[in-house]
Amino acid sequence: MAISAATLLELAQMIERGKIIPRGTVEATIELLIEGIIIKPITPLIASLAFQFPVDFPRNPMARLIAATARAEALPLVTADAHIQKCPLLRVVW
């Protein structure tokens, strides 16, 4: 299993907003959540791909980076977002 580095920021935000109950510090909680998971860096290719989605794709930069990472790495994307699920450039699982 792999996640985009952008997902780390999203996890921190979810902890800060109370959507994920922390186990110690925010950093420690993120470390626990990502144990055994590969972190994919944001590369120049991924940054470029993040802005090469159809016009109806969500404008959220984090969603775009995460989707672009899946696209660049030829990985399926797990999302409940109906707009992202419809994107023909991605293989979506949910």
Wavefront OBJ file of the C-alpha trace (Angstrom):
o trace
v 0.000 0.000 0.000
v 1.245 3.485 -0.823
v 0.092 7.038 -0.208
v 1.058 10.418 -1.541
v 3.204 12.639 0.659
v 0.274 15.080 0.391
v -1.777 12.607 2.435
v 0.452 13.288 5.446
v -0.768 16.881 5.496
v -4.351 15.717 5.189
v -3.871 13.331 8.132
v -2.435 16.129 10.275
v -5.417 18.313 9.389
v -7.877 15.534 10.250
v -6.217 15.067 13.640
v -6.245 18.825 14.281
v -9.961 19.009 13.403
v -10.844 16.053 15.624
v -11.766 13.674 12.796
v -9.004 11.306 13.906
v -8.443 10.756 17.619
v -4.739 11.258 18.353
v -2.546 8.708 20.074
v -0.065 11.054 21.704
v 1.268 13.871 19.550
v 0.098 14.605 16.025
v 3.457 13.373 14.732
v 3.239 10.129 16.720
v -0.325 9.548 15.523
v 0.665 10.017 11.891
v 3.617 7.653 12.383
v 1.234 5.004 13.743
v -1.225 5.515 10.885
v 1.396 5.146 8.169
v 3.308 2.233 9.677
v 4.173 -0.191 6.879
v 2.892 2.149 4.157
v 5.090 3.481 1.371
v 5.132 7.272 1.084
v 5.321 8.466 -2.523
v 7.079 11.837 -2.879
v 5.686 14.739 -4.869
v 7.829 14.820 -7.985
v 7.911 17.334 -10.856
v 5.870 14.842 -12.913
v 3.221 14.553 -10.196
v 3.064 18.337 -9.769
v 2.510 18.657 -13.502
v -0.094 15.877 -13.665
v -2.021 17.494 -10.807
v -3.148 20.172 -13.237
v -3.861 17.900 -16.187
v -7.250 16.603 -15.121
v -10.597 17.308 -16.823
v -12.241 20.663 -16.070
v -14.869 19.040 -13.818
v -12.186 17.495 -11.559
v -12.131 18.921 -7.997
v -9.945 22.034 -7.651
v -8.595 21.050 -4.213
v -4.784 20.953 -4.577
v -4.375 18.058 -2.120
v -6.939 15.916 -3.946
v -5.174 16.727 -7.209
v -1.754 15.758 -5.821
v -3.091 12.513 -4.404
v -4.845 11.628 -7.666
v -1.801 12.635 -9.722
v 0.371 10.381 -7.550
v -1.938 7.440 -8.243
v -1.850 8.277 -11.942
v 1.942 8.654 -12.112
v 2.537 5.450 -10.161
v -0.189 3.483 -12.013
v -1.824 2.715 -8.672
v -5.536 2.399 -7.930
v -6.946 5.318 -5.952
v -9.223 4.719 -2.967
v -11.746 7.550 -2.641
v -15.385 8.129 -1.803
v -15.424 11.368 -3.838
v -17.954 10.842 -6.646
v -16.352 13.517 -8.855
v -12.952 11.833 -8.636
v -14.491 8.392 -9.177
v -15.822 9.561 -12.554
v -12.409 10.646 -13.844
v -11.458 8.452 -16.831
v -7.740 9.022 -16.151
v -7.827 7.131 -12.850
v -8.436 3.578 -11.697
v -10.633 4.058 -8.621
v -11.484 1.568 -5.905
v -14.226 2.053 -3.338
l 1 2 3 4 5 6 7 8 9 10 11 12 13 14 15 16 17 18 19 20 21 22 23 24 25 26 27 28 29 30 31 32 33 34 35 36 37 38 39 40 41 42 43 44 45 46 47 48 49 50 51 52 53 54 55 56 57 58 59 60 61 62 63 64 65 66 67 68 69 70 71 72 73 74 75 76 77 78 79 80 81 82 83 84 85 86 87 88 89 90 91 92 93 94
